[in-house]
């Protein structure tokens, strides 16, 4: 995006504006001026008062917006390409408004957009642009706008309030009261014959654009760092937005979308919304909804917020087949959050807005979005994982030895995933491991690392993962999803819903040609490592204080674990091992598990089992739990069925009589396991 040095233009314009306005400081309230005074002001480069005729600005003049400038019924304002309007930092007293029956024509082009901005372009410096039309709105005919008290709304769906093309508007959103603010551009009952194309709203203290009923449509919309909602609508607006790029780089905003009240079923096509600071993407209140196609979300903690508890399938259509999946409720009985698993590959190219003057650029140390080709990180750079970072089919992510990645404390919105056909190559060493951790390293701070492969699983081909909704599983037993060596993960396991969480390392149908070696997972809120089918093997695992299971497997995983050291010093964890479903007979060699807080060691559900050699258990209250009364013969220890005795009074809990006293694994040389950021 180009840098037009907006602030430099503003400073120059400020000097000009002071000179131009110095002779009119004793003028009466601008809104009360006669039309001749308004025209005289315009000739002097000042926008102030009420325009009652047709007037065309000059692109060679930098205009000063010194107060309220209103285009009355029957009046027309033409703004040629390249015109610049400098708004006083006057809050709610400075704005441009088009009344019912008035028209505005912003005639910018890609080389010479029209710019409206305050000197510094800070949020709330001025009001913004308000357009009032005669199209229908559920507020009725001649409703009163929350800004300016202007009248809007009628019965003319094809109302024409003018045209906007290539307009950049900056620093809007002045606060009227605790409930109301100006937006970048407010469309009140604006009709379908009004043309709005190529509009950018940056640094607004409230919404970027808001539609109050009406039928107007907008295309090519760029919205950056608007504090409340980027796109907001209410009162049964029934228009459309095509090609919108929404960017959030400042914490504390409200949403990318907010729909409210009755549903006029507006349509949205090709919407890309990116956040580097978490937050909410889409919010729907009351009965609002819409039809959305080509949605790409990246970096948001919450994809969908149904603020009043309405089932999203009632009023919202995701034409790409996205299915809202409940992730949790907010604690409010009427508010429910959902994940959409929307693609992170942008559906709108930011380069199509190269006419926009923006100071924002993504730092090369921020990791989020999609990896579609070969990407190699730089160990000398301190990276921040702000959101999802997903290696797509055909993509490859290489992480050299010594690389450190700080994961934002963003819960389920922050994770790394490798999809089927993608590849990851983590090249840590004993002296320079790769570290991916949240700053505090507390369980649940972020998601973790998920890899999806093409090996076999009892879930079938192209099964859907419980995390991310990613597809996994095929027929390639020797599938290769890459290589991971000397990796430290801390603070993983964010909670998706009451049934599902991210793990430190999730391996979905990963194949036997994939290398998993020297992995440390510390302080995970769920499992350390979980295998969902597949044939992959892992060696040299260090798993410390993972709240659920240290090693978990299901769906007939048939690989192996060699050399695992498991440590529990915090009470309340689940187990050392949890096997579930049918038995793929994975093998375990040299497993040491030590607890200082009691708890359960080995749990086998349904028909699961495995073969264990070199088991050392110390400090656990229960050695084996055959949770569904599976046969002990499914658990082979040192080549024979587990030698165990039922705990008195139990039908599923056992104490091992032998086979748990192997020499503990010596990890004195594993100095890499506690590496920090």
C-alpha positions, 0 to 999 in steps of 0.5 A: 500500500502506498504511503502518501504521507497524510500527516505531512499534507495535513500540517501544510494544510493546517497552516493554510487553514489558519491563514484562510480562517483568520479573517472570519473568526467573528462570523455567526454560528455557521449553520445559521449563515445565509447561502451566500456566506457559505459560498463565500467560505467555499471560495476561501477554502472553508467548508462550514454551514448549509449548502443549498445549491450545486457546488464543485470543489477545486482539487487545487485547494486544501479545504478546511472543514471548520464545523458542520457542513450540511448539503441540504435537500436539493443541493449537490456537492461535487468533489473532484479527484485529488481533493483534500479536506482537512477537518478541525479537531472539533469532535462532534461539532465537525462533520459533513452531512447530506440530508434527504434529497441532497446529493454528494459526488466524490469523484476520486480515482486510484491515482488521486483519491479524495481524502478527508482527515483531521490533522493527526488522523486520531480516532474521534477527532471529528464526526465523519460523513453522514448520508440520509436517504429516502429508502425504507428502514424499519425505523419508519418514514422520517425517522430521526438519526442518532447523529444530528437529529437528521430525518431519514427513511422513506419508501423509495428503494432506488433512492439516489443520494449520489456516488462515492468513489475512491474516498479515504476518511481518517480520524472519525467517530467523535463521541456524542453521548454514552450511547452514540458516536459518529461513524466514518460513514453513516448510511441512513436509509440510503437507496440502491441507486447510490453508488459506493465504491472504493471506500477506506475508513481508518482510525475511527473511534466508532464504526467504520461504516454503519447502515441504518436500514436502506438498500445501498450496496458497497464494493471495495471497502478497506477498514483499518483500526476502527475502535467499535465495529468495522461494518455495522448494520441495523433496521433491516438493511438489505444491501450488500458488501462486496470485497472488504478488507478489514484490519485490526492491529489495536486491541480493544475494538468491538467486532469486524461485523455487527448486525442488529435487530430484524434481518433484512438478509444483507449479502457479503461476498469476499470478506477478509478480516485480519487481527493481530490482537485477537478479539471478536470477528462476527457478532449478531444481535437479536434476529439479525443475520445475512448471507456470507460467501468468501469469508476469510478470518485470521487472528480472532479469538472468537469467530462468531458471537450470537449475542442474544442466543439465537441459533446461527442457522436460523438467520445466517447463511454461510454459502461456502458451507462453513458450519458454526461449532459451539466453543463455549458460552460466555458466562451470559445466559443469552450469549454463545460463541462459535468457531467457524473454521473460516479459511485463513487464505485471504479472499481479498488481496490487500494490494487491490487497495494500493491507493490507500494511505496507511502506516500499518505494515505487518512486521516480519516477526508476526506469524499468522495466516497461511503458509502456501509455499516454502517459508523459512524463519530466521533464528535471529528474529524473535517471532510472535504467534498472534493467531492461527498460522496454518501450513496449507496443502503444498506448503512447507514451514521450516523453523531453524535451530534456536528459533523462539516464538512467543504465542499470544495469550489468545486461547483457541485463536492462537495455534500452528497447524499443518494440513494434509499435504503440508509439511513442517521442518523443525530443526532444533538441536540439543544446544539450540532447541526451538521454543514455542511458548506463551509469555507466562507459560500457563496452561491454556494460554494458546492452542499448540501444534496440530499436524494432519496427515494421510495415514490410516485411522479408524475415523476413515478418510478425510475425517474431521479433527475436533480442533480446527475442523481440519481434515485428516486420514487416508491410506498412506501408511508411510505419509510424511508430514515433515520432521520435528526435533528438539522442540519445547512447547509451553502453555498449550491446551486452550479449551474449545468447548466442554468436550474438546481442547487443543493439546501440546502436540496433536498428531492426526493420522500422521504417517511413519515417515514423519520424524518426531524426536526430542519433544518437551511439553510443559504446563498444558491444560490438556494432553501433552501428545495425542495420536489420532490414528496414524502410524507415526512414532515418537522418541525422547518425550519430556512431558511435565504437568499436563493437566489431562493425559501425558500421552493419549491415543485413539483411532487405532494408532499403531506407532510407538513411543521410545524413551518418555519421561513424565512428571506430575507435581500438580494435583488434579491431572488425568493420567500418564497414558490414556488409550481409547477405542479399538486397539492398534497395539502401539508399542512403548519402550522405556517409559518413566512416570513419576508423581509427587501428588498421587493420581492415576497412571495408565488408563485403557478405554473400550478395547484399547491396549498396547505393548510396554517394555521398560516401565517405571511408575512411582508415586501413583495411587492407581497403576491401571484403569480398565475404564470399560472393563476391557481385557487386561490381556490387551495390555502387554507388559514385558511380553505378557498380559499385565500382571495385576490385582483388582483394587478392593471394592473396584471393578476397573482399577488395578495394582500392578504386581510386577512390570513397573519397576524398571530402572528410571530413564536417565534424562540428566543429559536432556538439558534442552527440555526447559529452554525458555523464550 
